[in-house]
């Protein structure tokens, strides 16, 4: 936009002889506003492109995560609260670890709980070995040793008058053999009593008493030490996956 100013003529000259000259002055303000507007438009366009690109790349991931949450939230919650799942997950991340699942064979003459490293979530790594139903420690160090035995006991013995008076003890023990101590030693053990007082009432449903004994602690063990379990009432053991287990991992 152009601006015009009037120059003063010679006051001594007559009005007729006085010449008026119009001088055009260019304005910088308009050009500044035009440049600023152009820069603002470019900035807005660039921001829109970046926002679109961010939304396009992030949306599939968000949708996938929300879809997984809806489909797996119940399963993940139940697993995280299961001690068997927690122990097997922790031990699987250890350099040396073993996790065994228990089985029981009614036809076996030994009448004892058998440990397996080839079924369910069982595994062995880092030098651990299962030899003659015993865990062999690979190196000297600190280890977390754990075991659980689950029982379902039928309290009824066929005598209705004495059904409520029968008392059944359940015991589970983890033992150790070490050359350093020159023999066997009990690492940890526990005893539970079932079928007491209310056995007659519980057996009306035919399911009996359910009880689990869990053992777990940290021990200093030596290379070549052997660990095993001793459990009474073996025929009453629950041996489905995650019910009865035995393991250790290095710290």
C-alpha positions as CSV (number, residue, x, y, z in Angstrom):
1,X,0.0,0.0,0.0
2,X,1.4,3.4,-1.0
3,X,1.3,6.6,1.1
4,X,1.5,10.1,-0.2
5,X,2.7,13.3,1.4
6,X,2.5,16.9,0.4
7,X,5.6,19.1,0.1
8,X,5.4,22.7,1.0
9,X,5.9,25.2,-1.8
10,X,7.7,28.5,-1.6
11,X,5.4,30.9,0.4
12,X,6.8,33.9,-1.5
13,X,5.5,32.5,-4.8
14,X,2.0,33.0,-5.8
15,X,-0.5,30.4,-5.6
16,X,-0.4,30.0,-9.3
17,X,3.3,29.4,-9.5
18,X,3.5,27.1,-6.6
19,X,4.1,23.5,-7.5
20,X,2.9,20.6,-5.4
21,X,4.9,17.3,-5.7
22,X,3.4,14.1,-4.4
23,X,6.1,11.6,-3.1
24,X,5.2,7.9,-2.8
25,X,6.5,6.2,0.4
26,X,6.5,2.4,0.4
27,X,5.1,0.8,3.6
28,X,7.1,-2.1,5.2
29,X,4.3,-3.1,7.7
30,X,2.1,-4.7,5.0
31,X,5.0,-6.8,3.7
32,X,5.8,-8.0,7.3
33,X,2.2,-9.1,7.8
34,X,2.2,-11.0,4.5
35,X,5.4,-12.8,5.3
36,X,4.2,-13.7,8.8
37,X,0.9,-15.1,7.5
38,X,2.7,-17.2,4.9
39,X,5.1,-18.7,7.6
40,X,2.1,-19.4,9.9
41,X,0.3,-21.3,7.1
42,X,3.4,-23.4,6.4
43,X,3.9,-24.2,10.1
44,X,0.2,-25.3,10.5
45,X,0.5,-27.5,7.4
46,X,3.7,-29.1,8.7
47,X,2.2,-29.7,12.2
48,X,-0.9,-31.3,10.6
49,X,1.3,-33.7,8.6
50,X,3.3,-34.7,11.7
51,X,0.2,-35.2,13.7
52,X,-1.4,-37.4,11.0
53,X,1.8,-39.5,10.7
54,X,2.0,-40.0,14.5
55,X,-1.7,-41.1,14.7
56,X,-1.3,-43.4,11.8
57,X,1.7,-45.2,13.2
58,X,0.5,-45.3,16.8
59,X,-3.1,-46.4,16.2
60,X,-2.5,-50.1,15.2
61,X,-0.4,-50.7,18.3
62,X,-3.0,-49.2,20.6
63,X,-5.7,-51.2,19.0
64,X,-3.6,-54.4,19.3
65,X,-2.9,-53.8,22.9
66,X,-6.5,-53.1,23.8
67,X,-7.6,-56.2,21.9
68,X,-5.1,-58.4,23.7
69,X,-6.2,-57.0,27.0
70,X,-9.9,-57.8,26.4
71,X,-9.1,-61.3,25.3
72,X,-6.5,-62.2,27.8
73,X,-7.2,-60.2,31.0
74,X,-8.9,-63.1,32.8
75,X,-6.2,-65.6,31.9
76,X,-3.3,-63.3,32.8
77,X,-4.9,-62.4,36.1
78,X,-5.3,-66.0,37.1
79,X,-1.8,-66.9,36.1
80,X,-0.2,-64.0,38.0
81,X,-2.0,-65.1,41.2
82,X,-1.0,-68.8,40.8
83,X,2.1,-69.6,43.0
84,X,3.0,-72.5,40.7
85,X,3.1,-70.2,37.6
86,X,5.1,-67.6,39.5
87,X,7.7,-70.0,40.7
88,X,8.1,-71.7,37.3
89,X,8.4,-68.2,35.6
90,X,11.1,-67.0,38.1
91,X,13.1,-70.2,37.9
92,X,13.0,-70.2,34.1
93,X,14.9,-66.9,34.1
94,X,17.6,-68.2,36.5
95,X,20.8,-69.4,35.0
96,X,20.5,-72.7,36.8
97,X,17.1,-74.0,37.6
98,X,14.9,-77.1,37.8
99,X,11.2,-77.5,38.1
100,X,9.6,-80.9,38.4
101,X,6.0,-82.2,38.2
102,X,4.8,-85.0,40.5
103,X,3.1,-88.2,39.5
104,X,1.9,-91.3,41.4
105,X,1.5,-94.8,40.0
106,X,-0.8,-97.0,42.0
107,X,0.8,-100.1,40.4
108,X,4.3,-99.1,41.4
109,X,5.9,-101.4,44.1
110,X,7.8,-98.4,45.6
111,X,4.6,-96.6,46.6
112,X,6.2,-93.2,46.4
113,X,5.8,-89.9,44.6
114,X,7.7,-89.8,41.3
115,X,9.2,-86.6,39.9
116,X,9.3,-85.9,36.2
117,X,11.1,-83.2,34.2
118,X,9.4,-83.9,30.9
119,X,5.8,-83.1,31.4
120,X,3.7,-80.0,32.0
121,X,5.8,-76.9,32.9
122,X,8.7,-79.1,34.1
123,X,12.2,-78.4,32.9
124,X,15.9,-78.6,33.9
125,X,18.7,-76.2,32.9
126,X,22.1,-74.9,34.0
127,X,23.5,-78.3,34.9
128,X,20.7,-79.5,37.1
129,X,20.0,-83.2,36.8
130,X,17.2,-85.5,38.0
131,X,18.8,-88.8,39.0
132,X,16.9,-91.6,40.8
133,X,14.1,-89.3,41.7
134,X,16.7,-86.8,43.3
135,X,17.8,-83.4,42.3
136,X,21.6,-83.1,41.9
137,X,23.0,-79.6,42.6
138,X,25.4,-78.5,39.8
139,X,27.5,-75.9,41.6
140,X,28.2,-74.6,45.2
141,X,26.1,-71.5,46.0
142,X,22.8,-70.2,47.3
143,X,19.6,-71.8,46.1
144,X,15.9,-71.3,46.7
145,X,14.4,-74.8,47.2
146,X,10.6,-75.3,47.1
147,X,8.0,-78.0,46.9
148,X,4.3,-78.5,47.2
149,X,2.2,-81.6,47.8
150,X,-1.5,-81.5,47.3
151,X,-3.8,-84.0,48.9
152,X,-7.5,-85.0,48.5
153,X,-8.3,-87.3,51.4
154,X,-11.5,-89.3,51.7
155,X,-12.3,-89.2,55.4
156,X,-15.0,-91.9,55.4
157,X,-13.9,-95.4,56.2
158,X,-17.3,-97.0,55.7
159,X,-18.2,-96.9,59.3
160,X,-20.8,-94.1,59.7
161,X,-20.6,-94.1,63.5
162,X,-16.8,-93.4,63.4
163,X,-16.7,-91.3,60.3
164,X,-16.4,-88.1,62.3
165,X,-13.7,-89.4,64.6
166,X,-11.0,-90.5,62.1
167,X,-7.8,-88.3,62.2
168,X,-5.5,-88.4,59.2
169,X,-2.0,-86.7,59.3
170,X,-0.4,-85.5,56.1
171,X,3.3,-84.8,56.0
172,X,5.7,-83.5,53.3
173,X,9.5,-83.2,53.8
174,X,12.5,-82.1,51.7
175,X,15.8,-83.8,52.6
176,X,19.4,-83.4,51.6
177,X,22.4,-85.6,51.3
178,X,25.9,-83.9,51.3
179,X,29.4,-85.2,51.6
180,X,30.2,-82.0,53.6
181,X,27.9,-83.1,56.4
182,X,28.6,-86.8,56.0
183,X,25.0,-87.9,55.7
184,X,21.3,-87.0,55.3
185,X,19.6,-83.9,56.8
186,X,16.1,-82.6,56.8
187,X,15.9,-79.2,55.1
188,X,12.2,-78.4,55.8
189,X,9.0,-80.2,56.6
190,X,5.4,-79.7,57.5
191,X,2.5,-81.7,58.9
192,X,-1.3,-81.1,58.4
193,X,-4.2,-82.9,60.1
194,X,-7.4,-83.6,58.3
195,X,-10.7,-85.4,58.9
196,X,-11.1,-84.0,62.3
197,X,-14.4,-83.0,63.9
198,X,-16.4,-82.3,60.7
199,X,-15.3,-85.3,58.7
200,X,-18.8,-86.8,58.7
201,X,-20.3,-83.6,57.3
202,X,-17.6,-83.2,54.6
203,X,-18.0,-86.7,53.3
204,X,-21.6,-86.3,52.6
205,X,-20.6,-84.7,49.3
206,X,-18.2,-87.5,48.5
207,X,-15.2,-85.2,47.8
208,X,-13.3,-85.5,51.1
209,X,-10.8,-83.0,52.4
210,X,-8.5,-81.0,50.2
211,X,-5.2,-79.7,51.6
212,X,-1.8,-78.5,50.2
213,X,1.5,-78.4,52.0
214,X,4.0,-75.8,50.6
215,X,7.6,-75.6,51.6
216,X,10.2,-73.0,50.4
217,X,13.4,-71.5,51.8
218,X,17.0,-70.4,50.8
219,X,19.9,-72.8,51.5
220,X,23.7,-72.8,51.0
221,X,24.3,-76.0,49.0
222,X,27.4,-77.7,47.6
223,X,28.2,-79.2,44.3
224,X,27.0,-82.8,44.1
225,X,24.4,-82.4,46.9
226,X,21.2,-84.4,46.4
227,X,17.7,-83.3,47.3
228,X,14.6,-85.5,47.5
229,X,11.1,-85.5,49.1
230,X,9.4,-87.8,51.5
231,X,5.6,-87.8,51.5
232,X,3.1,-89.9,53.4
233,X,-0.4,-90.7,52.1
234,X,0.9,-91.0,48.5
235,X,-2.3,-92.6,47.2
236,X,-4.2,-89.5,48.3
237,X,-1.9,-87.1,46.3
238,X,-3.3,-84.8,43.6
239,X,-1.0,-85.0,40.6
240,X,-2.7,-82.8,38.0
241,X,-0.5,-80.1,36.5
242,X,0.4,-77.4,39.0
243,X,-0.9,-79.3,42.1
244,X,2.3,-81.2,43.2
245,X,5.8,-79.9,42.3
246,X,9.4,-79.7,43.4
247,X,12.2,-77.5,42.3
248,X,15.2,-75.2,43.0
249,X,17.0,-72.3,41.3
250,X,20.3,-70.5,41.9
251,X,20.4,-67.1,43.4
